Each structure stands twice: as C-alpha cells, then as structure tokens.
Amino acid sequence: MNDVHLIFIHGLANKPAQNELRRIWLNALRSPVIGDDGFDLGVAGVSDSFVYWADLFYNAPISAAQYESISDEVSESLKGPSSSIPSDEWIIAMRKLYPEAGELYPDPPVAPELPGYERIPLPGFIKKAIMAEYLREAHDYLFNVNGVRDTIRSRVLDSLYGYPNATRRILVSHSQGTFIAYDVMTALAECPRIDGFVTFGSPLGIDEVQDHLVWSRDNGFPAKLKGDWINVFDPFDLVARPDPCLANDFRKEGVSVVLDVQEENWGTWRHSATKYLKGPKLRAQLRRMCGREGG
C-alpha cells in the first residue's frame, strides 16, 4: 500500500471532466523539462485523488483537447458561465484590488522586468473575462452561495478520508483551490491530520480572502497541518500578483514558517496550473515532501 497520498484541488474557470483533468495534471508533472526529468507519481509509488468542483459553476466540461491547447488562449476556457457576477461590497473591493475585473478601472502599471523573464501582457478583454470568473467563483465559495462552500468542503473531506489514517496526506492546490484547502483545514473539526500542503498561484495573501477564513496573522498556520507548507508563485501570475508571498501572513505562533518559492513560468498566462506543475522548483519541493528525492 502506498504510504503517501496527494489530494489535488483545482482552481478557477471551466475544466475538462475530472478524470481527464487528473490525467492532464499528472502528465504535466511527469513531463521532462530543462533541468528536471519529471516526477511520475505512479513510478514513485505515490497515490493521488482529485477534488473536482467546476461542475458546480458550469453546465458541461470543456474537452481535454481544448484545455490542453489554451494555456495561452485562456478566453476559450471561460465560455458559458452559469450565472452573472454579483455586485456587493466584497466584489467592489476586489475589483479595486484586481483592476482587470472592473469596467471603471484602468490596467495597473506594468511591473518592472525581472531578470530571466519574458513578459507578454494579456489582452485587456481576456484579463477582464478571467478575473470576472475568478471573482464570481471566489465570491460564491466564500459566501456559500447556494451551498457551494458546503458541497466543496464535503468533497474535500471525502477525498481526505478515502485512505487509511496511517497514509501521509498531502494537499496540492492551485488558485482558488488553495483557499478551499485552507478553509477545510482551519474551519472543519472533522478534517483529519494533513502532512503537507503545497499551494501555487494562490490568492491567499489578500485581505479580502483572509477576512472570510478562520485566520489570524500570527497564528494563521493551520493546526491540522503537521508538516511543511510550500507556496510556489510566479510574480507575473495575475491571480497571485497582489500578494504572492504567504510567509508573513500565515505565521505559526508569530514565526514565519511557510516557504515561499518563486517559480519561472512562461508565455502570456502565468497562472496556468500545468505550467506550475512543470516547474523544477515545485517538483523538487514535492519530491522532498513525499520522501522521493531520488525519483
């Protein structure tokens, strides 16, 4: 029996069906890239499961072929939202934080170039579509619209309890999936022990998200988390950009313990989950957390 089990949680926008999305993520993780031969979970003896929630927002999944071809054509993944974006104080505050989502706010100034980066700005209409969907899905989860938060929490718990208690459980989450995972660990007494936590492309650093979680700055590290928390970010990731580093926001008894790791993605859409999963730094940390440094 495998001694380590990864629980993946996806992020914003429509997705392929659950089994197809899992296949795509695992293929990305094991694909060779410069400086890394890939991390094949099957070969390494690491089991996995996938918490899927896109079906709560979209009437039908997109095709695997469409998803795999849109890493830099992200507007295609945003077709067919199930509801319009709400308008309340939280949304207004988030639109100011993410100017790309609002009609009344101009694009933010371009950040200075960092060595080794190729930055290609996304067209404005694509940024607006992406961020409108992100705000809608984040809002509905944090405010439990139509019971969305309850349903997703239940799916995460089902996955966490699907393996014997002796199995080391590691949560691996992207984008909105990062605050879903954090919420389950901190708000639900029935959440079991978690042995490791990997976040990438996370918006957990922003106040408007933290305000709706069980959180404090000096004791924000989840009590249920008994292992490391690795946070991987690209500074040009549109979703994580307002505050991509989490160590200062989620301290343990006042001490910074989260390890923030800067990864270098590429192209126009730096928030892509598959790009993060191909990152040598993310893979190195995940291998270490799984005890598979040689794999």
C-alpha positions as a printed NumPy array, in Angstrom:
array([[  0.   ,   0.   ,   0.   ],
       [  1.284,   3.479,  -0.844],
       [  2.436,   5.459,   2.183],
       [  1.877,   8.905,   0.598],
       [ -1.314,  10.189,  -0.984],
       [ -1.666,  13.51 ,  -2.844],
       [ -5.029,  15.272,  -2.944],
       [ -5.192,  17.739,  -5.85 ],
       [ -7.656,  20.672,  -5.822],
       [ -8.08 ,  22.733,  -8.985],
       [ -8.726,  26.446,  -9.375],
       [-10.835,  28.912, -11.367],
       [-12.651,  28.557, -14.7  ],
       [-14.185,  25.635, -16.54 ],
       [-12.281,  22.373, -16.814],
       [-12.376,  19.004, -18.6  ],
       [-14.116,  16.141, -16.825],
       [-12.482,  15.059, -13.575],
       [-10.599,  12.01 , -14.9  ],
       [ -9.33 ,  13.952, -17.895],
       [ -8.162,  16.869, -15.769],
       [ -6.34 ,  14.477, -13.423],
       [ -4.63 ,  12.864, -16.439],
       [ -3.527,  16.259, -17.765],
       [ -2.106,  17.36 , -14.397],
       [ -0.239,  14.08 , -13.863],
       [  1.155,  14.249, -17.408],
       [  2.36 ,  17.807, -16.75 ],
       [  4.016,  16.72 , -13.512],
       [  5.918,  13.867, -15.168],
       [  6.839,  15.659, -18.419],
       [ 10.608,  16.243, -18.791],
       [ 11.704,  19.881, -18.898],
       [ 15.101,  21.556, -18.914],
       [ 16.739,  20.783, -15.607],
       [ 14.168,  18.189, -14.49 ],
       [ 13.274,  14.725, -15.776],
       [  9.734,  14.838, -14.409],
       [  8.014,  13.421, -11.341],
       [  5.963,  10.316, -12.166],
       [  3.769,   9.559,  -9.173],
       [  2.998,   6.004, -10.291],
       [  6.661,   5.12 , -10.677],
       [  7.432,   6.796,  -7.345],
       [  4.721,   4.802,  -5.557],
       [  2.642,   7.852,  -4.639],
       [ -1.146,   7.589,  -4.927],
       [ -3.428,  10.515,  -5.703],
       [ -7.005,  11.722,  -5.942],
       [ -8.643,  14.84 ,  -7.365],
       [-11.179,  17.175,  -5.753],
       [-13.287,  18.492,  -8.628],
       [-15.755,  21.383,  -8.317],
       [-16.019,  23.037, -11.751],
       [-19.342,  21.235, -12.313],
       [-20.915,  23.474,  -9.657],
       [-20.37 ,  26.529, -11.872],
       [-20.527,  25.204, -15.461],
       [-23.183,  23.167, -17.229],
       [-20.726,  20.991, -19.14 ],
       [-16.966,  20.422, -19.025],
       [-14.706,  21.568, -21.815],
       [-12.858,  18.936, -23.826],
       [ -9.413,  17.754, -22.824],
       [ -8.092,  18.832, -26.225],
       [ -9.469,  22.334, -25.728],
       [ -7.99 ,  22.627, -22.234],
       [ -4.57 ,  21.384, -23.355],
       [ -4.46 ,  23.887, -26.231],
       [ -5.433,  27.001, -24.274],
       [ -2.572,  27.632, -21.894],
       [ -2.136,  30.955, -23.665],
       [ -5.642,  31.172, -25.188],
       [ -7.372,  31.373, -21.846],
       [-10.517,  33.165, -23.014],
       [-11.707,  29.877, -24.512],
       [-11.951,  28.271, -21.068],
       [-14.306,  30.946, -19.793],
       [-17.284,  30.371, -22.052],
       [-20.683,  29.578, -20.623],
       [-20.69 ,  30.85 , -17.012],
       [-23.657,  29.575, -15.024],
       [-24.505,  32.954, -13.501],
       [-23.619,  36.62 , -13.728],
       [-21.106,  38.166, -11.378],
       [-22.772,  39.61 ,  -8.263],
       [-22.399,  43.187,  -7.08 ],
       [-21.796,  43.82 ,  -3.39 ],
       [-19.191,  45.434,  -1.132],
       [-16.822,  42.464,  -1.406],
       [-16.925,  42.488,  -5.203],
       [-16.37 ,  46.258,  -5.286],
       [-13.327,  45.891,  -3.018],
       [-11.959,  43.041,  -5.137],
       [-12.425,  44.991,  -8.363],
       [-10.248,  47.735,  -6.907],
       [ -7.661,  45.134,  -5.947],
       [ -7.91 ,  43.466,  -9.366],
       [ -8.495,  46.335, -11.82 ],
       [ -8.685,  43.86 , -14.715],
       [-12.115,  42.729, -13.486],
       [-13.822,  46.123, -13.487],
       [-15.188,  48.424, -16.152],
       [-14.191,  51.627, -14.362],
       [-10.578,  50.911, -13.502],
       [ -7.629,  51.16 , -15.898],
       [ -4.994,  48.484, -16.232],
       [ -2.347,  48.684, -13.487],
       [  1.138,  49.921, -14.397],
       [  3.405,  47.278, -15.879],
       [  5.711,  45.793, -13.262],
       [  9.466,  46.174, -13.818],
       [ 11.01 ,  43.309, -15.713],
       [ 12.787,  40.672, -13.646],
       [ 15.973,  39.011, -14.94 ],
       [ 15.242,  35.885, -16.929],
       [ 11.572,  36.695, -17.577],
       [  9.746,  37.114, -20.842],
       [  6.602,  39.076, -20.025],
       [  3.902,  39.24 , -22.705],
       [  0.862,  41.195, -21.47 ],
       [ -2.542,  39.568, -21.847],
       [ -5.077,  41.475, -23.941],
       [ -7.446,  43.507, -21.783],
       [-10.62 ,  41.662, -22.812],
       [ -9.073,  38.336, -21.78 ],
       [ -7.947,  39.7  , -18.418],
       [-11.432,  41.043, -17.802],
       [-13.058,  37.685, -18.629],
       [-10.627,  35.749, -16.447],
       [-10.967,  37.994, -13.445],
       [-14.754,  38.259, -13.687],
       [-14.97 ,  34.466, -13.46 ],
       [-12.45 ,  34.36 , -10.618],
       [-14.38 ,  36.934,  -8.597],
       [-17.679,  35.15 ,  -9.169],
       [-16.398,  31.718,  -8.155],
       [-14.42 ,  33.049,  -5.185],
       [-17.409,  35.097,  -4.026],
       [-19.82 ,  32.17 ,  -4.229],
       [-17.477,  29.944,  -2.233],
       [-16.604,  32.449,   0.483],
       [-20.257,  33.486,   0.913],
       [-21.608,  29.933,   0.484],
       [-23.974,  30.946,  -2.306],
       [-26.457,  28.125,  -2.96 ],
       [-24.488,  25.921,  -0.575],
       [-21.398,  25.855,  -2.84 ],
       [-18.975,  26.065,   0.094],
       [-20.703,  23.228,   1.945],
       [-20.673,  20.993,  -1.134],
       [-16.992,  21.566,  -1.928],
       [-15.982,  21.102,   1.714],
       [-17.77 ,  17.753,   1.695],
       [-15.925,  16.666,  -1.456],
       [-12.57 ,  17.55 ,   0.094],
       [-13.364,  15.616,   3.274],
       [-14.482,  12.582,   1.265],
       [-11.137,  12.565,  -0.527],
       [ -9.158,  13.041,   2.688],
       [-10.902,  10.102,   4.346],
       [-10.563,   7.81 ,   1.356],
       [ -7.307,   6.295,   2.626],
       [ -6.126,   4.73 ,   5.9  ],
       [ -5.17 ,   7.157,   8.649],
       [ -1.567,   5.931,   8.542],
       [ -1.232,   7.266,   4.985],
       [  0.538,  10.623,   4.748],
       [ -1.923,  13.092,   3.208],
       [ -0.51 ,  15.983,   1.175],
       [ -2.828,  18.672,  -0.203],
       [ -1.695,  20.108,  -3.565],
       [ -3.83 ,  23.058,  -4.595],
       [ -3.943,  25.72 ,  -7.285],
       [ -5.568,  29.169,  -7.348],
       [ -8.962,  29.122,  -5.605],
       [ -8.192,  25.549,  -4.589],
       [ -5.625,  26.958,  -2.152],
       [ -8.154,  28.786,  -0.029],
       [-10.59 ,  25.873,  -0.296],
       [ -7.919,  23.61 ,   1.185],
       [ -7.024,  26.155,   3.857],
       [-10.681,  26.616,   4.761],
       [-11.202,  22.868,   5.252],
       [ -8.107,  22.574,   7.448],
       [ -8.998,  25.513,   9.671],
       [-12.806,  25.591,   9.815],
       [-13.788,  21.913,   9.998],
       [-13.124,  19.984,  13.195],
       [-13.626,  16.725,  11.285],
       [-10.674,  17.447,   8.962],
       [ -8.042,  14.751,   9.572],
       [ -4.318,  15.331,  10.028],
       [ -2.61 ,  16.833,   6.963],
       [  1.066,  16.01 ,   6.49 ],
       [  1.966,  18.564,   3.843],
       [  0.475,  21.489,   1.936],
       [  1.524,  22.793,  -1.488],
       [ -0.063,  25.969,  -2.865],
       [  0.646,  27.532,  -6.255],
       [ -0.845,  30.587,  -7.919],
       [ -2.541,  31.403,  -4.62 ],
       [ -4.685,  34.447,  -3.735],
       [ -4.479,  33.569,  -0.013],
       [ -2.3  ,  36.614,   0.665],
       [ -5.049,  39.182,   0.113],
       [ -7.124,  40.626,   2.964],
       [-10.484,  40.192,   1.243],
       [ -9.975,  36.418,   1.139],
       [ -8.453,  36.147,   4.61 ],
       [-11.399,  38.056,   6.116],
       [-13.708,  35.145,   5.259],
       [-11.48 ,  32.383,   6.616],
       [-10.638,  31.207,  10.124],
       [ -7.36 ,  33.099,  10.199],
       [ -5.045,  35.346,  12.174],
       [ -1.705,  36.701,  11.05 ],
       [  0.32 ,  35.428,  13.993],
       [ -1.394,  32.026,  14.11 ],
       [ -2.551,  31.501,  10.563],
       [ -0.66 ,  28.246,  10.089],
       [ -3.337,  25.511,  10.232],
       [ -3.274,  23.425,  13.419],
       [ -4.271,  20.349,  11.376],
       [ -1.17 ,  20.766,   9.211],
       [  1.626,  18.736,  10.798],
       [  4.154,  19.106,   8.004],
       [  5.529,  21.796,   5.697],
       [  3.638,  24.418,   3.729],
       [  5.292,  25.223,   0.392],
       [  3.913,  28.19 ,  -1.555],
       [  5.027,  28.495,  -5.188],
       [  4.398,  31.665,  -7.18 ],
       [  5.251,  33.468, -10.384],
       [  5.354,  37.256,  -9.792],
       [  3.508,  37.838, -13.08 ],
       [  0.699,  35.458, -12.158],
       [ -2.429,  37.61 , -12.477],
       [ -4.314,  35.962,  -9.588],
       [ -1.466,  35.728,  -7.071],
       [  0.093,  39.076,  -8.001],
       [ -1.409,  41.372,  -5.305],
       [  0.423,  39.45 ,  -2.536],
       [  2.099,  36.267,  -3.804],
       [  4.242,  35.561,  -0.709],
       [  2.43 ,  33.969,   2.239],
       [  5.089,  33.503,   4.935],
       [  4.319,  36.812,   6.634],
       [  0.542,  36.268,   6.569],
       [  0.365,  32.719,   7.931],
       [  2.792,  32.586,  10.832],
       [  2.982,  29.887,  13.486],
       [  2.965,  31.428,  16.955],
       [  4.366,  34.595,  15.423],
       [  7.142,  32.827,  13.48 ],
       [  7.268,  32.739,   9.666],
       [  7.359,  29.079,   8.639],
       [  5.745,  28.97 ,   5.179],
       [  8.369,  28.524,   2.461],
       [  7.707,  30.893,  -0.458],
       [  9.304,  29.657,  -3.697],
       [  9.491,  31.816,  -6.825],
       [  8.986,  29.745,  -9.978],
       [  9.552,  30.988, -13.523],
       [  6.615,  30.231, -15.818],
       [  6.431,  31.465, -19.399],
       [  4.154,  32.999, -22.01 ],
       [  1.117,  35.203, -21.533],
       [ -0.805,  33.15 , -18.95 ],
       [  1.461,  32.665, -15.938],
       [ -1.398,  31.341, -13.768],
       [ -1.616,  28.056, -15.693],
       [ -1.678,  25.009, -13.389],
       [  0.13 ,  22.828, -15.916],
       [  2.952,  25.353, -16.232],
       [  3.418,  25.362, -12.465],
       [  3.405,  21.542, -12.424],
       [  6.225,  21.561, -14.97 ],
       [  8.308,  23.846, -12.754],
       [ 11.563,  22.307, -11.449],
       [ 11.308,  24.132,  -8.115],
       [  7.762,  22.951,  -7.425],
       [  8.702,  19.385,  -8.357],
       [ 11.794,  19.434,  -6.138],
       [  9.732,  20.53 ,  -3.141],
       [  7.007,  17.987,  -3.868],
       [  9.539,  15.159,  -4.142],
       [ 11.068,  16.162,  -0.834],
       [  7.668,  16.353,   0.841],
       [  6.809,  12.872,  -0.471],
       [ 10.186,  11.474,   0.574],
       [ 11.037,  10.73 ,  -3.059],
       [ 14.087,  12.925,  -3.624],
       [ 15.661,  10.31 ,  -5.849],
       [ 12.618,   9.978,  -8.159]])
